[in-house]
Amino acid sequence: MNTKWDTTKMTFNLAVASVSAALVYIATVFFTVSIPATGGYFNIGETVIYVVALLFGPLVGAFAGGVGASIADMFVAAEFAPGTLVIKACEGAIVGFLNRKIFRGASSSKWRILTAVLGLSVGTLLAISGYVNYSGDVVLNLGIFTLAGYVQPEIWYLLGGIVAFLIILMGIKIEPESGRAILSMIIGGLEMVTGYFLYETLILGKATAFLEIPANVGQMIIGLVVAIPIAKIVLRSLPQLKS
């Protein structure tokens, strides 16, 4: 009986991992902002990696992140593909593992405090990262379309404040343990930021690798902000995923 259950679960996880890798690929190549100084690019693939890791755990998160994002790199910035395979796989694994293991048993009051602190941190980072990297004249690549426009810098402060308020409200009124998912994504995202800096510096020999750090931090924060409500909606619709 257990053998049959294990086989069914493995088949399900393989199917989910394959579909998730395809979704990571699509999200990564569909929306990109080039970073000429390093040859890299901003993308929204983190959103799918985080959602998958939160919902299905470290193994599925690692496969989806590593495989999906590295295939995308082969078409957009091939020199990054080997590093991406390892870096994004580790990112998905870290988020999935920590979300299931970190601070289990902590009281609701402690989670409310942690979630409030993390909400302020995420909102501040979003405001600063957006102001520095994605305001003024911006060129966006949306699949086969390229759009150029002007983004008011002040809008990022407004968005940062809204995000901080919503996360704090969610932690206080709805789900105190939201801080676990947020902290997991921050730690996984910092691994991604550090991993690319080391890969570009040590393997690719790019002296400008540090210039990509703010963009990668922004990628992490935006992915985190979008992933939280998506994961919550899916879990409410499919509560069996919590088991």
C-alpha positions, 0 to 999 in steps of 0.5 A: 500500500505504501509502495503504491502511494509513494509511486503515485506521489512521485509521479505527481511530483514529476508531472508538477515539476515538469509543468512548473519548469515550463512555467518558469521558462515562460515567465522568465523570457516573457518579461525582461529588462536588459542590463547592458553592463553585465549582459544579464537581464531582469525577469519575473521568473522568481515569481513562479519559482517561489510559488512552486517551492511554497506549494510543493516543497524543495525538490519540485522547487529546485527542479522547476527553478534550475531547469526552467530558468537555465533553458530560458537563459539558453535563448536570452543570455546563454553564458549564464545558463550553467550558473543559473542551473545551480543557482536557481535550483538552490534557490527553489530548494531553500525556499521550499525547505525553509517554508516547511521547517523554519521556526515550527512551533513559534507562537502567533504573537512572535510571528505577528512581530516578525511578519511586521518587521519583514513587511517593513523591510520588503516595502522599503527594499521594493521602494529603493530598488524600484526607484534606483533601477526601474524609474525614469526611461525604461525599456521592457521586453514583453515576449515579441514586443518591446515597449519604451516608456517613462516611470515616475520615480515616486510611484515606487515609494507608493508601491513600497508603502502599499506592500508593507501595509498589506503584509503587516495587515495580513500578518496581524489580521489574517495569517500570522505565519505569513512571515515564514514564507516571506523569510524563506523567500528572502533567504532563497533570494539572497542566495540567488543574488550572491550566487550570480555575483560570484558566478559573474565574478569568478567564472565569467570574469566580469568586473561589473558584476556588482552592478547587477546586485540591485537589479537582482534584489529587485527581482527577488522582492518583486517575485516575493510580493507577487508570489505571496497572494498567489500561493495563498489563493491556491492553498485556499482553493486546494487545502490538501496541498498543505499536507 
